[in-house]
Amino acid sequence: MVIPWRWSPVGFQGFEGITGLLGVNGARKSTVIHLFLGLLEPTVGSAEVLGERTYESVELRAQLGDM
């Protein structure tokens, strides 16, 4: 039997500059980054940066980056 993982409600508050995520393997760090960069659209809830949903704003996505 395969039990799918579930998201728990989560909130982030970032500050101007460089932000990083730390966690164990499989903690969904890359998924969170993809959500906030607008590369992945959430199936439930929303991911917002500066009050805008990145997956709906090309202008905002142009201001974001990752390494």
Rosetta blueprint (number, residue, H / E / L):
1 M L
2 V L
3 I L
4 P L
5 W L
6 R L
7 W L
8 S L
9 P L
10 V L
11 G L
12 F L
13 Q L
14 G L
15 F L
16 E L
17 G L
18 I L
19 T L
20 G L
21 L L
22 L L
23 G L
24 V L
25 N L
26 G L
27 A L
28 R L
29 K H
30 S H
31 T H
32 V H
33 I H
34 H H
35 L H
36 F H
37 L H
38 G L
39 L L
40 L L
41 E L
42 P L
43 T L
44 V L
45 G L
46 S L
47 A L
48 E E
49 V E
50 L L
51 G L
52 E E
53 R E
54 T H
55 Y H
56 E H
57 S L
58 V H
59 E H
60 L H
61 R H
62 A L
63 Q L
64 L L
65 G L
66 D L
67 M L
